[in-house]
Amino acid sequence: MFGLKIKYLSFFFILISIFSFFNIIYSYYLNLYLNLDTYYLCLIVSATISIIFYKIKIPNRKFSIFNKIFTVFFGYIIIPVILSIPFYFSIYNLTLLDSIFESISGFTSTGFTIFENIKHIDQSLILWRASVQWIGGLYFLFSIIYLIDIYDESFKKTLTNFISFDSSEIFKQAFKVFLIYSILTLIIFIILNIFSFRTFDSLNLAFTLISSGGFLPVNDLSLIVKENSQILVLSFCMLSSFFSIFFIYNLILFKNRNTNFFYEDLHLIIYLVTVIAFFFLLFGFNTNFSINFLSLSSSMSNIGFSLKLVDPDLSLIYLVLVIIGGSFFSTSSGLRFIKIYSLFKYSLNQILSFSKPRNVFMNKLMFTNINFDFNEIKKYFLTILIFIFSFLILTCLLSVSGIDFESSFKLSILTIMNTVNSSSYGLSEFDFNNLHYFTKYCLILFMIIGRIELLTILLLLKKFLFKN
């Protein structure tokens, strides 16, 4: 089937087995037996699939980029199905569609939930929701490395000096990602505990923040965050999914690196400081700035959390920040700031070259010697076009299904950018549980489309629509 390299997926089924085992231990420790059988079932099924996928013999040949894209896309379908087992067989009588919707929402780090009241769910299932996000965030990072050859040379240089990756280099970089991702999760967990977050809440939030997810262990963030110091700490922890997963790693090894390895994050620092300064000067004197800072960090990292005290008039600005997104090698979504900045600079240089033809304008990014060529600019432009096209299609589909236009407009952006609905965007009370099944299918599809990077959609269209 499309030459899928399913051995790549076997690791994640092992990971599901491990998390299922942890949930079994946790359930026994706290005497939570209501959904215990579901984790046993998930453990058996995921372990069996992992062994089968690993044992299947595949011809030793070079896989095309299209085989890799189909493998990643297949993973976004089959892995959430297995992750939905504890939801479907739980005591809460969820339909199969609702179970898969919840699973894909977590796995794509979106955060839409069909549960109307989180406090009625037992702690083991709440922890499972957070685990689904953590696995999904890691899968996304692995997928970037697996599909590294489709991305621009400038993006590759933020990770490696290799022109292309063989199997050993993919394994090396993937192991590095797994190690850094796990360590950052542990660091966030410890920091939140230091600032008096409950241990259970800290663990759930650590899984959520590092993966840029949107699931909360409670109904409202204000039940967890009560002090300004906690708001600020949570805001800074959110930025872990805004910057590159390799940022701190590359800083530590700076003596052996050049600025190409973290130039994108240097741009993001300037972007972050500029946005924070803008908000502080305009809105810092009228409201508690820490609340706005939380919404800023949450939107820029595509998490979406906010407190109900946030100014609803700023929702459009927060949506723009969601669209821009964070670093390429992070778990955030968005069009990516560096792409928009590069496209803007190139366009500006083109305009200036016509008005001042005697001058030479270099298409070079700050902090680096990397020049971007016209082929990269075309990719950036086409990515934006695909986003607009996808956004318009989903908005129309949601409007046709009975959702008012304003909500359809906002929900389409949040879906494609994998960001949870909250009061920052005026959708905190949106009910996913009672949506029509057609609407849920649409949201599921576009959550996956948003997560596999819009450039891969372009390549698939090229393969099937433009054979030559």
Long-range contacts (C-beta under 8 A, 24 or more apart in sequence): 1-70, 1-74, 2-66, 2-67, 2-70, 2-71, 2-74, 3-63, 3-64, 3-67, 3-70, 4-67, 4-70, 4-71, 4-74, 5-58, 5-63, 5-67, 5-68, 5-71, 6-53, 6-56, 6-58, 6-71, 6-74, 7-53, 7-54, 7-56, 7-58, 8-71, 8-75, 8-146, 9-53, 9-71, 9-74, 9-75, 9-78, 9-79, 10-49, 10-50, 10-51, 10-53, 10-54, 11-50, 12-75, 12-79, 12-135, 12-138, 12-139, 13-46, 13-47, 13-49, 13-50, 13-53, 13-79, 13-82, 14-46, 14-47, 14-50, 15-135, 15-138, 16-42, 16-46, 16-79, 16-82, 16-83, 16-135, 17-42, 17-43, 17-46, 17-47, 17-50, 19-128, 19-131, 19-134, 19-135, 20-46, 22-131, 23-86, 23-124, 23-127, 23-128, 23-131, 26-123, 26-124, 26-127, 27-124, 30-123, 30-124, 32-122, 32-123, 32-124, 34-90, 34-91, 34-122, 35-86, 35-89, 35-90, 35-91, 35-122, 35-124, 35-125, 36-124, 37-89, 38-85, 38-86, 38-89, 38-90, 39-86, 39-124, 39-128, 41-85, 41-89, 42-82, 42-83, 42-85, 42-86, 45-82, 45-85, 46-82, 49-82, 65-147, 65-149, 65-150, 65-459, 66-459, 66-460, 66-463, 68-146, 68-147, 69-147, 69-150, 69-452, 69-456, 69-459, 69-460, 71-146, 72-143, 72-146, 72-147, 72-452, 72-456, 73-448, 73-452, 73-456, 75-139, 75-143, 76-104, 76-107, 76-108, 76-139, 76-448, 76-451, 76-452, 77-448, 79-107, 79-135, 79-139, 80-104, 80-106, 80-107, 80-132, 83-107, 83-132, 83-135, 86-125, 86-128, 87-125, 90-125, 92-121, 92-125, 97-437, 97-440, 97-441, 98-433, 98-440, 100-444, 101-432, 101-440, 101-443, 101-444, 102-129, 103-132, 104-444, 104-447, 104-448, 105-214, 105-447, 106-132, 106-133, 106-136, 106-213, 106-215, 107-132, 107-133, 107-135, 107-136, 107-139, 108-136, 108-418, 108-447, 108-448, 108-450, 108-451, 109-133, 109-136, 109-137, 109-140, 109-211, 109-212, 109-213, 109-214, 109-302, 109-331, 109-333, 109-418, 109-451, 110-213, 110-214, 110-414, 110-415, 110-418, 110-419, 110-420, 110-447, 110-450, 111-213, 111-214, 111-215, 111-303, 111-304, 111-419, 111-420, 111-421, 112-214, 112-415, 112-420, 112-421, 112-432, 112-443, 112-447, 113-215, 113-432, 114-432, 114-433, 115-433, 116-431, 116-433, 117-219, 118-216, 118-217, 118-218, 118-219, 119-218, 119-219, 123-200, 126-204, 126-217, 127-200, 127-203, 127-204, 129-204, 129-215, 130-203, 130-204, 130-207, 130-208, 130-213, 130-215, 130-217, 131-207, 132-215, 133-207, 133-208, 133-211, 133-213, 133-214, 133-215, 134-185, 134-207, 134-210, 134-211, 134-213, 136-211, 136-213, 136-451, 137-181, 137-210, 137-211, 137-212, 137-213, 137-241, 137-331, 138-177, 138-178, 138-181, 138-211, 140-331, 140-451, 141-177, 141-181, 141-245, 141-329, 141-331, 142-174, 142-177, 143-452, 144-328, 144-329, 144-453, 145-170, 145-173, 145-174, 145-177, 146-170, 146-174, 147-453, 147-456, 150-455, 150-456, 150-459, 151-328, 151-455, 152-372, 152-376, 152-379, 153-370, 153-376, 154-365, 154-368, 154-370, 154-372, 154-376, 155-264, 155-328, 155-329, 157-260, 157-261, 157-370, 158-244, 158-246, 158-260, 158-261, 158-262, 158-263, 158-264, 158-328, 158-329, 159-246, 159-261, 159-329, 176-246, 176-249, 177-245, 180-245, 180-246, 180-248, 180-249, 181-210, 181-245, 184-210, 184-240, 184-245, 184-248, 185-210, 188-237, 188-240, 191-233, 191-237, 192-233, 192-234, 192-237, 195-229, 195-230, 195-233, 196-227, 196-230, 197-224, 197-230, 198-224, 205-234, 205-237, 208-303, 209-234, 209-237, 209-238, 209-240, 209-241, 209-303, 210-240, 210-241, 210-331, 211-241, 211-331, 212-241, 212-301, 212-302, 212-303, 212-330, 212-331, 212-332, 212-333, 212-418, 213-303, 213-420, 214-303, 214-304, 214-305, 214-419, 214-420, 215-420, 216-305, 220-308, 221-305, 221-306, 221-307, 222-307, 222-308, 225-294, 225-307, 228-288, 228-290, 231-290, 231-291, 231-293, 231-294, 231-307, 232-290, 232-293, 234-294, 234-305, 235-290, 235-293, 235-294, 235-296, 235-297, 235-298, 236-297, 238-294, 238-297, 238-298, 238-301, 238-303, 238-305, 239-272, 239-297, 239-300, 239-301, 240-301, 241-301, 241-302, 241-303, 241-326, 241-330, 241-331, 241-332, 242-268, 242-272, 242-297, 242-300, 242-301, 242-326, 242-327, 242-330, 242-332, 243-268, 243-326, 243-327, 243-330, 244-327, 244-328, 244-329, 244-330, 245-329, 245-330, 245-331, 246-329, 247-327, 259-367, 259-368, 260-368, 260-369, 260-370, 263-365, 263-366, 263-367, 263-368, 263-370, 264-327, 264-328, 264-329, 264-338, 265-327, 266-366, 266-367, 267-337, 267-338, 267-341, 267-365, 267-366, 267-367, 268-326, 268-327, 268-337, 268-338, 271-337, 271-341, 272-300, 275-300, 275-321, 283-311, 283-314, 287-311, 295-424, 296-321, 298-422, 298-424, 299-419, 299-424, 300-324, 300-325, 300-326, 300-332, 301-326, 301-330, 301-332, 302-326, 302-332, 302-333, 302-334, 302-417, 302-418, 302-419, 303-419, 303-420, 304-414, 304-419, 304-420, 304-421, 304-422, 304-424, 304-425, 305-420, 305-422, 306-422, 306-423, 306-424, 306-428, 307-423, 308-423, 308-428, 310-423, 310-424, 312-423, 312-426, 314-424, 315-410, 315-424, 315-425, 315-426, 318-424, 318-425, 319-410, 319-413, 319-414, 319-425, 322-413, 322-414, 322-417, 322-419, 322-425, 323-387, 323-413, 323-417, 325-417, 333-416, 333-417, 333-418, 333-419, 333-450, 333-451, 334-417, 335-383, 335-384, 335-387, 335-454, 338-365, 339-380, 339-383, 340-380, 340-384, 341-365, 342-372, 342-376, 342-377, 342-380, 343-377, 343-380, 343-381, 343-384, 346-372, 346-377, 379-455, 379-458, 382-455, 382-458, 383-454, 383-455, 383-458, 386-454, 386-457, 386-458, 387-416, 387-454, 390-416, 390-446, 390-449, 390-450, 390-454, 390-457, 391-416, 394-442, 394-446, 397-439, 397-442, 398-439, 398-442, 401-435, 401-436, 401-438, 401-439, 401-442, 402-436, 402-439, 403-439, 411-443, 412-446, 415-443, 415-446, 415-447, 415-450, 416-446, 416-449, 416-450, 417-450, 418-447, 418-450, 418-451
